[in-house]
């Protein structure tokens, strides 16, 4: 008989591992963001609905925690003991969205001083690909965990909002 519930120690290890991965993405993003928020980003024209910089950290902290939970729920639902995880396809989509998520911030913030406005366009392409990937993830995750799928909704809403901010900078500048 295949064990369908992972041992508690394994659940803790995977949960902490996922939290560490999203924390690393957040940390690396902050390295790209922090030197630029008071520089070029403070000087460009932004859309009227652009929130204060202080909003981004708390919102992303919550979203990253939810993203880790979603990944954990999918992993746990697909766990099959010594066999490959049955949700590995969905976990691959999950990994892809983490990569795209991790790319946007350095491209947008750190890319501008290097390549100029091209960075904003590249970041826009990345965030649109990220949105498509997260939609795909939500659909795929629903097979494994409805909660994981629903967790993608606030993430998608924030990504849509962030897309308007990215596009607004392109249009206004």
C-alpha positions in Angstrom: 0.0 0.0 0.0 1.3 3.5 -1.0 1.5 6.0 1.9 -0.6 9.0 0.8 0.1 11.2 3.8 3.6 12.5 4.2 5.2 12.1 7.6 4.9 15.2 9.8 8.7 15.7 9.7 8.7 15.7 5.9 5.7 18.1 5.8 7.6 20.5 8.1 10.8 20.2 6.0 8.9 20.9 2.8 6.9 23.7 4.3 10.0 25.4 5.6 11.8 24.8 2.3 9.0 26.5 0.4 9.0 29.4 2.8 12.8 29.7 2.4 12.5 29.7 -1.4 9.9 32.5 -1.4 11.8 34.4 1.2 15.0 34.2 -1.0 13.0 35.5 -4.0 11.7 38.4 -1.8 15.2 39.1 -0.5 16.8 39.1 -3.9 14.0 41.3 -5.2 14.7 43.8 -2.4 18.4 43.9 -3.4 17.2 45.1 -6.8 14.5 47.4 -5.5 16.1 49.2 -2.5 18.8 51.1 -4.4 16.3 52.3 -7.0 13.2 53.3 -5.1 14.9 56.6 -4.0 16.6 57.0 -7.3 15.1 56.7 -10.8 11.8 55.2 -9.5 11.2 58.2 -7.2 11.6 60.6 -10.2 9.5 58.9 -12.9 5.9 59.9 -13.4 3.5 57.2 -12.1 -0.2 56.6 -12.4 -2.5 58.3 -9.8 -3.3 55.0 -8.1 0.3 54.1 -7.4 0.4 53.3 -3.7 3.1 54.6 -1.3 6.3 52.5 -1.4 5.5 51.3 2.2 2.5 49.3 0.9 4.6 46.9 -1.3 6.6 45.1 1.4 3.6 44.1 3.6 1.5 43.1 0.5 4.3 41.0 -1.0 5.1 39.4 2.4 1.5 38.2 2.7 1.4 37.0 -0.9 4.7 35.2 -0.6 3.5 33.4 2.5 0.3 32.4 0.6 2.3 31.3 -2.4 4.4 29.0 -0.2 1.2 27.6 1.4 -0.3 26.9 -2.0 2.8 25.0 -3.1 2.8 23.0 0.1 -0.9 22.1 -0.3 -0.3 20.9 -3.9 2.8 19.0 -2.9 1.1 17.3 0.0 -2.0 16.3 -2.1 0.3 14.7 -4.7 2.5 12.9 -2.2 2.7 9.1 -2.9 5.3 7.8 -0.5 8.3 6.5 -2.3 6.8 7.2 -5.7 7.2 10.4 -7.7 4.8 13.1 -6.6 1.6 12.8 -8.5 1.3 16.6 -8.7 4.7 17.0 -10.3 3.2 18.7 -13.4 1.5 21.3 -11.2 4.6 21.7 -9.1 6.5 22.4 -12.4 4.1 25.2 -13.2 4.5 26.4 -9.6 8.3 26.5 -10.1 7.9 28.4 -13.4 5.8 31.1 -11.7 8.4 31.4 -9.0 11.1 31.9 -11.6 9.0 34.5 -13.5 8.2 36.2 -10.2 11.9 36.3 -9.3 12.8 37.8 -12.6 10.4 40.7 -12.7 11.8 42.9 -9.9 15.5 42.9 -11.0 14.5 43.4 -14.6 12.2 46.4 -13.8 14.2 48.0 -11.0 17.8 47.1 -11.6 17.4 46.8 -15.4 16.4 50.5 -15.9 19.8 52.0 -14.9 21.5 49.5 -17.3 19.3 49.4 -20.4 16.8 52.3 -19.8 13.2 52.1 -20.8 13.7 48.7 -22.5 13.8 47.2 -19.0 10.2 48.4 -18.4 9.0 46.7 -21.6 10.9 43.5 -20.7 9.4 43.6 -17.2 5.9 44.1 -18.7 6.4 41.0 -20.9 7.6 39.0 -17.8 4.6 40.1 -15.7 2.2 39.2 -18.5 3.8 35.8 -18.7 3.7 35.5 -15.0 -0.1 36.2 -15.0 -0.6 33.6 -17.6 1.5 31.1 -15.6 -0.4 31.8 -12.4 -3.8 31.3 -14.2 -2.5 28.0 -15.5 -1.3 27.2 -12.0 -4.6 28.0 -10.4 -6.4 25.8 -12.9 -3.9 22.9 -12.5 -3.8 23.3 -8.7 -7.6 23.0 -8.4 -7.2 19.2 -9.1 -5.0 18.9 -6.0 -6.3 21.5 -3.6 -9.1 24.0 -4.0 -7.5 26.1 -1.3 -4.3 26.3 -3.3 -6.2 27.3 -6.4 -8.1 30.0 -4.5 -4.9 31.3 -3.0 -3.9 32.3 -6.5 -6.8 34.8 -6.7 -5.3 37.5 -4.5 -2.0 36.9 -6.1 -3.5 37.4 -9.6 -5.4 40.5 -8.5 -2.2 42.0 -7.2 -0.3 41.0 -10.4 -3.0 42.7 -12.5 -2.7 45.8 -10.4 1.1 45.7 -10.6 0.8 45.3 -14.4 -1.1 48.6 -14.5 1.7 50.3 -12.5 4.4 48.9 -14.9 2.4 49.9 -18.0 1.6 53.3 -16.5 5.3 54.1 -16.2 5.8 53.1 -19.8 3.0 55.3 -21.0 3.7 58.3 -18.8 7.4 58.4 -19.3 
